Amino acid sequence: MCNRFSPMHLESSDGYSSDNSDYSMGDTENGSNQPDFGLLFDVDGVLARGSTPLDPAKKAMEKLKDANGHLKVPCAFVTNACNRSHDKARQIGNWFDMEVSPDQVIHAPTPAKLLRDLHDKHTLVIGQEHRR
């Protein structure tokens, strides 16, 4: 399947681009260049270790930014840290030289708060074993 941007663009049976391009980041059939997906990043241990951003994460974020340094794809950032969203957004923004809104920061307890009607029920929590 070719799109109007590249005659060499190939799409595999799973819907992903096989030419390693960014053409899959928008609906080319209706002319919109807006992505029809968003990304959710785990901050702690994935984008950064402690207060140090990881080099592969820096490279990935650069690929997601347009010429003006704005994200081309809607993104949110999940963190285990319990500091204020404003502080975490500023930290992530500084790491990757981009604007990050406090609304883009999701703290680990947030999903649990959304499920208040289940708080008085039995819950199974699954996670990694404790490592020393």
Long-range contacts (C-beta under 8 A, 24 or more apart in sequence): 3-28, 4-28, 22-63, 22-72, 25-72, 25-73, 35-72, 35-73, 35-74, 37-73, 38-73, 38-74, 38-75, 38-76, 39-64, 39-73, 39-74, 39-75, 39-76, 40-75, 40-76, 40-77, 40-78, 40-106, 41-75, 41-76, 41-77, 41-78, 42-78, 43-77, 43-78, 43-79, 43-80, 43-81, 43-88, 43-92, 44-79, 44-80, 44-81, 47-77, 47-92, 47-95, 48-95, 51-91, 53-95, 53-96, 57-95, 57-96, 58-95, 58-96, 61-96, 61-98, 62-96, 65-98, 69-97, 69-98, 70-98, 70-99, 71-98, 75-104, 76-104, 76-105, 76-106, 77-104, 77-105, 77-106, 78-106, 78-107, 78-108, 79-105, 79-106, 79-107, 79-108, 80-107, 80-108, 81-107, 82-107, 82-108, 82-109
